[in-house]
């Protein structure tokens, strides 16, 4: 059974920072692409950032230059450092683990991030 422990969400003022953490089991962390997605009310879930096992990263255009994804392989944890937060960043953020082949995907339970103006 794969488990995720997400933490670090909350309420912050516009321009502030938060760091999300997602700890998971070691047997998937070493072989899975780790990502953060978010879903705002009334909107579709969207990819925020992803990081491969080798450390290659990818970001949504809306967060480039403000968010940084990283992973600590020793702690089986992926982080999302969010700076210069905007009200439009308000959403539930989900940790995601994806294995390309054979395909398999796991989701965290989600964590709320609210940015006040």
C-alpha positions as CSV (number, residue, x, y, z in Angstrom):
1,X,0.0,0.0,0.0
2,X,1.4,3.3,-1.1
3,X,1.0,6.2,1.4
4,X,1.7,9.9,1.1
5,X,2.1,12.3,3.9
6,X,1.5,15.9,2.6
7,X,2.2,18.9,4.8
8,X,3.0,22.6,4.6
9,X,-0.2,24.1,3.3
10,X,-2.2,26.9,4.9
11,X,-3.2,30.5,4.6
12,X,-0.7,33.1,3.5
13,X,-0.9,36.7,2.2
14,X,-0.2,37.6,-1.3
15,X,3.6,37.8,-1.9
16,X,4.3,35.3,0.8
17,X,5.9,31.8,0.7
18,X,5.0,28.3,1.6
19,X,6.8,25.0,1.3
20,X,4.8,21.8,0.6
21,X,6.3,18.4,1.5
22,X,5.2,15.0,0.4
23,X,6.8,12.0,2.0
24,X,6.2,8.6,0.5
25,X,7.4,5.0,0.6
26,X,10.9,4.3,-0.6
27,X,10.0,1.5,-2.9
28,X,8.2,3.9,-5.3
29,X,10.1,7.1,-4.7
30,X,13.3,5.8,-6.3
31,X,11.6,4.8,-9.6
32,X,8.7,7.2,-10.0
33,X,8.4,10.7,-11.4
34,X,7.1,12.9,-8.6
35,X,4.8,15.9,-9.3
36,X,2.6,18.4,-7.7
37,X,-0.8,19.2,-9.2
38,X,-3.4,21.6,-8.1
39,X,-7.1,22.1,-8.5
40,X,-8.9,25.4,-7.8
41,X,-12.7,25.5,-7.2
42,X,-14.6,25.0,-10.5
43,X,-11.4,24.3,-12.5
44,X,-9.7,21.2,-13.8
45,X,-6.7,19.7,-12.0
46,X,-3.5,21.0,-13.5
47,X,0.2,20.1,-13.4
48,X,2.2,22.6,-11.4
49,X,5.7,21.0,-11.4
50,X,7.4,17.6,-11.8
51,X,10.8,16.1,-11.2
52,X,12.3,12.9,-12.5
53,X,14.4,10.4,-10.7
54,X,17.5,12.1,-12.2
55,X,16.4,15.6,-11.1
56,X,15.1,17.0,-14.3
57,X,12.3,19.5,-13.7
58,X,9.3,20.8,-15.5
59,X,7.0,23.7,-14.5
60,X,3.7,25.2,-15.6
61,X,4.2,28.6,-17.2
62,X,2.1,30.2,-14.5
63,X,4.6,29.3,-11.7
64,X,8.0,29.5,-13.5
65,X,10.4,31.6,-11.6
66,X,8.3,31.5,-8.4
67,X,8.0,27.8,-7.6
68,X,10.8,25.3,-7.2
69,X,10.3,21.5,-7.0
70,X,13.0,19.3,-5.4
71,X,13.4,15.9,-4.0
72,X,15.4,14.4,-1.2
73,X,16.0,10.8,-2.1
74,X,17.3,9.9,1.3
75,X,14.1,11.0,2.9
76,X,11.8,9.8,0.1
77,X,10.3,13.3,0.1
78,X,9.4,15.8,-2.6
79,X,9.1,19.5,-1.9
80,X,7.4,22.4,-3.6
81,X,8.8,25.8,-2.5
82,X,6.3,28.5,-3.5
83,X,7.4,32.1,-3.4
84,X,5.7,35.3,-4.5
85,X,2.3,33.6,-4.0
86,X,-0.7,35.1,-5.7
87,X,-4.4,34.8,-5.0
88,X,-4.7,32.7,-8.2
89,X,-2.4,30.1,-6.6
90,X,-5.2,29.3,-4.2
91,X,-6.1,25.6,-4.7
92,X,-5.9,22.1,-3.3
93,X,-2.4,20.8,-4.1
94,X,-1.9,17.1,-4.7
95,X,1.3,15.0,-4.6
96,X,1.5,12.6,-7.5
97,X,3.8,9.6,-8.3
98,X,3.9,8.3,-11.8
99,X,5.7,5.3,-13.2
100,X,5.9,5.5,-17.0
101,X,6.3,1.8,-17.8
102,X,4.3,-0.2,-16.9
103,X,2.0,2.7,-16.2
104,X,1.0,3.4,-12.7
105,X,-0.1,6.5,-10.8
106,X,-0.7,7.3,-7.2
107,X,-2.2,10.4,-5.6
108,X,-1.9,12.1,-2.3
109,X,-5.0,13.2,-0.4
110,X,-4.4,16.9,-1.2
111,X,-3.6,19.9,0.9
112,X,-5.2,23.3,0.9
113,X,-3.2,26.4,0.0
114,X,-5.0,29.7,0.3
115,X,-3.5,33.0,-0.7
116,X,-5.3,36.2,0.5
117,X,-5.1,39.5,-1.4
